[in-house]
């Protein structure tokens, strides 16, 4: 879901959404009204992948969505970050939903030098959702409102907007660090292991299909990791890996022009025949049938 795809989906509706949204090659914004989300969902069946940086805040209402395999209930007062490579499957929005946020497309001039990106955005974390206080929400709203005003000026200054985005990202990063410290102090070891496992699966499922890889990365035995994941989530580690693989395959089949053979190779399957049998075992359709049906 990059700039080109969003522009294609939204172009017929620009007049309808202009008051509460903005889109350019560098960034997109929504200002309270979730109409843009709803239009994209109607025209672009999930799951779909995120190729850019998305930062937002839910001011009112509730969203339910599967984000990188895990179903989330996102309520008012929540900061949301989705990074490149995230896979999103929205489930529902409450009728009173109010969202403010922005998308930084590939052409946006990032305000950080190579290696200087704040920790929360350096690629190690695919997504996060943090419940914060009213003062932090107000700070986010003030920065977003200022960016909104800046991009609508006739003499739109890119450097000003880039600096404001840096301030917003630093604010998110500071809150993420506080949240991480709180989790480390309050969260059980088992939940910490599960969260780390899901993070690694989301990052590496395309090339790594075996539990042993993840156990080794976490310095755990395969048996111990499998036991902890089953006890914590009620789902086996292998099933989580399979879910991630199947979800990513669906995204590739739906939203790219890649051949089945190319996807099989990209996803590190030994051959297209094995790939097709694997996919059909979980979906009851061959990859080609699924692609044509979507």
N, C-alpha and C positions, 0 to 999 in steps of 0.2 A: 504494500500500500504506500507507494512513493508519490512524489509530486505529480508525475504524469498521469498516474491512475486516478488520483483525487481530482485533478483538473478535468479529466475526461468525464468523471461521474457527476461533478458539480456544475460544469459549464452551463447545462440547460436551466439551472436553477439560480444563477447568480443574482438576478434581480430580487428573487424571493428571500435570499439569505444575506444580502449585502449589509443590512443594518446590524446584524449580530455576528458576522464572520468576515474574515479577511484571508485572502490567499495570494501569494506571489511565488516566484521560483525559489525564494529563500526561506520564507516562513508562512505558516498559516495560523490563524487565531479564531477561537470562538469566545463570544462575550456574553455568556449567560444562557443563550438559547441552544438546546441540543439538536436542533433541526438537521444540522450537517451530519451528525452521527446517524440519525434515523434515515436520512436519505442514502447514505453510503451503505447501511445495512440492507435496505430494501433492494439495492442494485448490485450488491457485492456480497454474496452469501459467505458467511464465515465457515471455517476458520480462515484468517488471513494473517500474513506476517507484517511486522512493522520494520521499515527500513531506515527509520530516522529517530530523532529524539522527541519525545512528547512529555510535556510537563503540564499538569493541571491541578485544579482544586475543585472538589465538589462542595458547593455552598448550601445546597438544599436537595433533598430527595435521596434516592438510593439507586445504585447500579449493581447488578449481578452479572459476573462475567468469569469465564475461564481464562486465566492469564498464565501462560507458560505451564500448562497442565493442571494448575490448582484453581479450583473454583473460589472466587472472592465475592464477598458482600461489602461494597464500598458505600459508606454512608456520609452524611454531611459532616464537614470538618476534616476531610481526608485529603492529603496531598497524594498525587498519583504520578509515578514516573514509569514510562515504557521506553525501553532502549532498543537499538537496532538488533534484529534477530528475534524479538519477542513475537509470540504467536497468540493472537487474541480471538476469543469466541464470545461476543456479547450474548447474554441470555435475556436480560430484561432491564428496563428503565422504569422508575416510578413516574407518574404523571407530573409531579411537581419538580422534576429534576432541573437543577440549575448548575451549570458548569462553566468555569473560566479556565482557559488554557491555551497552549501554543504548541505548534509542531515546527521543529527546525529541520528543514530539508537539506539535502546533500550540498546545495549551493550556498548555504548560510555561512558567512565568515565567522567561524568559531573564535571566541575571544581568548582562547588559551593556546599556548605553544605546545608542540608535541611533547608528551610526557608530563604536562602540567595540568591536565584535566582533573577537576575535583574527584575524590575517590568514588563518590556515588555514581559518576558518569564515565569512569575510565574503562568500561567494558567488562569488568568482573561481575557486575550486578546487572541482570537483564531488566528487572523491574522492582519497584517497591511501592507500598501503600502505607502511609503513616497518618495516624490520627493525631492532630495537633490542636493547640489552644487558639482562642479567638485572636490574640495579638499576632500570632504567627500567620493565621489566615489573613488578617488585615494587611500584614506586610506583603504577602504574596499578591493580594488584590491590588495594593497600591502600585507595585512594580508592573503588574500586568496591565493595569489601567494606563500607566505612563507609556508603556510600549504601544498599546492600542492607539493612544493619541498621536504618538510619534509616527507610526506607519501610515496614518491618514493625513499627514501634512504634505502639502505639495512639494516642499523641499526636504523630503524624507532623508534623514541623515543615517546612513548605514552604520557608521561608527558609534553613534549615540545608542542605537538599538542594540548593537553588539555588546556595548558596555552594560546596558540594562539587563540583557540576558545573562551576562556574567554575574551580576548581582543576584539575579533570581537563582541561578545554579548554585552559587555559594550558599545562599540561604537554605535551599533544599539539602545541600550537602551537610551543612551543620546540623540540621534536624535529623538527617539520616544517621549521622554519627552518634547523636544522642540516643536515637532509637536503638541502634545496634548495641550500645553500651548497656542500655536497659534490658535488652533481650539476653545478653550474655550473663547478666546478674540474676535474671528471673526465670529464664527458660530452662527446661530440663535438658540434660545431655542428649536424651533420645530425640527430642524435637530438633535440637541443633544439628544432629546427624542427619535427620530426615531433610531439613531445609537445605543443608549442604549437598546432599545426594540429588535432590530435585534440581538445584542450581547446576550441578555438573551434567546431569542428564540433558537439560535444556541446551547446554553449550556444546555437548559432544555426541549426542545421539546419532547424528548423521554418519559419523565414522566409527563409533564405538557401540557395539550392540551387546556386549557381554558384561555381566555383573562384576567379573573379576577386575576389569579396568577401573571401575569406580571404587571398588574396595581398595585397590592399590593406591589410587589417588588420595584416599582418605586414611591410609595407613591402618586399615582394618582387615580382618579376615573376611572372606566372602560369606562364610556362614554367619558370622556375627552381624555383618551389615544386613544380610537378608532377614535375620530375626528381628532386628531393630525396626526395619522398614515395615515389616508385616505387623508388628505390635503397635507401632505408632499410627499407621494409616489404615490398617485393615486390608491393604493391597500389597501384593508381593513386589519385590524390587524388579523382577523380570517384567511384571505387568506394567509398571511405571515406564520402564524402558520401551516396551512395545507401544504403549500409548503415545509416547513422544515421537517414536519413529512413524507411526501411522498418521499422526496429526501433521507432521512435517511433509510426508508424502502427499497428503490431501492438499496442502497448500501449494505444493509444486504442480500437482495435476490441475488444480483449479485456476491458478493465477499465473502460470508461465506457459510458454509454448514448447517446453522441453519434451522430447520423446520419452516414451516409457524406458527405453534402453538407456538414455542419458540419465534419467532420474535414478534408475537402478545402479548405475555406475557411481553417480554422485553420492548415493546413500550407502555405498560400500557393500553392496550385495554381490555374491559371486557371479551371478548371471541373471539376465532378465526373466528366465523361467522360474527360478527360485524366488525372485522378487515378486512376480505375479501371484505365485501360490501363497506366499506370506501375506500379501495384501488381501487376497480373497478370503483367507482364513479369518480375518478380523472384520471384513466389511461385506462379505457375501457377493462382492463384485470384483471383476478383474480391474487393474488400473485403467485400461482403455475404456471399459464400460463406465467406470466412475467419471472419467474425464469427459466422455461424451454426454453423460447425464447431467453434467454441471455446466 
